[in-house]
Amino acid sequence: MRDEPTGEQLLETARNLLREEVLPALPPERKHAALMIANAMAIAMRQLKNGEEAARNECKALETLLSRTAQGEPAGGEALRGQLKSLNRDLASAIRTGRADEGSWREAAHRHLLDAARVKLMESNPKYLGGQG
């Protein structure tokens, strides 16, 4: 069993301290950098909270789109990121060669790219989507 506070809780505490106590004490020319750090911490907190689910879902969607036989669930971590990177390379290659120029595959690729962008926005800037999540 993990002790508390969790990594996510530690990041939240540090981010709150940065925003509430450190930021007001900084000279104006340093505040932008501190806000960027606080934003990066918020993204990291959302990624920790979400775990690898988004990457696993994107892998499955890409395997379906690219008509690949699933090779089973990657162990996670670096193996999962490597598989996702490879599948996205294959998608980019298919788009470059014209496979997405027309027809049902174009629609499926477009839908996949919109879904992937939405998921990434939910981690990096959820306010941008408003209630569209």
N, C-alpha and C positions, 0 to 999 in steps of 0.2 A: 504494500500500500504506500502511496506517495504521501509525503508530508505536506502540510499546508503552511504557507501559501503556495499555490501552484505557480508555474511560470507565467500563466496568463494574469493571475492576480498580482504578481510582482510587477509585471509590465504596467498594469493599470495603476498601481500605486505610484510607481516611478513617473508615469505620464502625468498623473494628477499633481504630483509634487512639482514637476517641471512647469506645468501650466499655471498653477496657483501661487507658487512661491518663488521659483527661479525666474520665470519669464517677466513678472512685473519689476524685478530688480535689475534686469538687463538694460544696457543702453539701447536706444532705438535701433542702431545699426546692427545689433546682434539678435534682435527679436525674431526676424525672419528665419534665421538658422534654427533657433529654438523651436519655432512652430513647425518647421520641416521635420525635426527630430520627433516632436510629439505626434505628428501625422504618421511617420514611419512606425512608431510604436503602436499606434492604433491599428494599422494594417497588420502588423505582426500579431497583435492580440486576436484579430479576426481570423487570421490564418491558423493560429494555434487552436482556436475554438472550433474551426471547421475541420481540422485535421486533413486527411488525404482524400476525403470523400469526393471533392470536386475533381481532383485529378483522376481518380478511378472512374468517375462518371464520364469524364471527357475521353478517356481511353476507350471505354466501351462504345461511346457514340462514334468515335473515329473508326474503330474496328468495323462497326456496322456500315458506316458511310463508305469506307474503302473496301468493303467486302472481304475483310480479313477474318480468318478463323482466330477466335480468342485463344491465346496461349496460356490461359489461366490467369489468376490474379497475381500480379507481381508482388513480391514480398513487401514492397513499400519503399519509402525513402528514395535513395538514389536509383534503384532499379525502376521504380515507378516513374520518376522524373525522366529517366533515359527512354523508357518506352513511350511516354507522352511526347517527348522531343522528336523521336523517330517517326511517330505517327503524324505529327504536325508537319514534319519535313515531307512526308509522302503526300499529305494533303496539298501543301504548297506546290509540289511538283505536278500533281494532277491538275491544279488550277493553271499553272504555267503552260502545260501542254494542251490546254483548251478543253479539258473534260468538263469544266463548269461553265462553258460558254452558252449552253442552252439545255433545255429539257429538264427532266425530273431531277437529274443529278445536280444541276445548277441550283434548283430550289432547295434540295436537301443540304447542299454545301452552304448555301446562304443562311438557312435556318440554323445549321450547326454553328456557323461563325457568329451569328447574333446571340445564340444561347451562350457560347463561350465568352463573348464580350460581356454579357449581362452578369455572368458568374464572377468574372474578374472585377467588374465594377462594384459588385456587392462586397468584395473584400477591400478594394482600394478606395472607393468613394461612394458608399451606399446612398448618401444624400443626393447624389446626382440623379439617381433613378426615382427618387421620391417614393411614391406608393406603387411603382411599377414592378418592384422586385421580382 
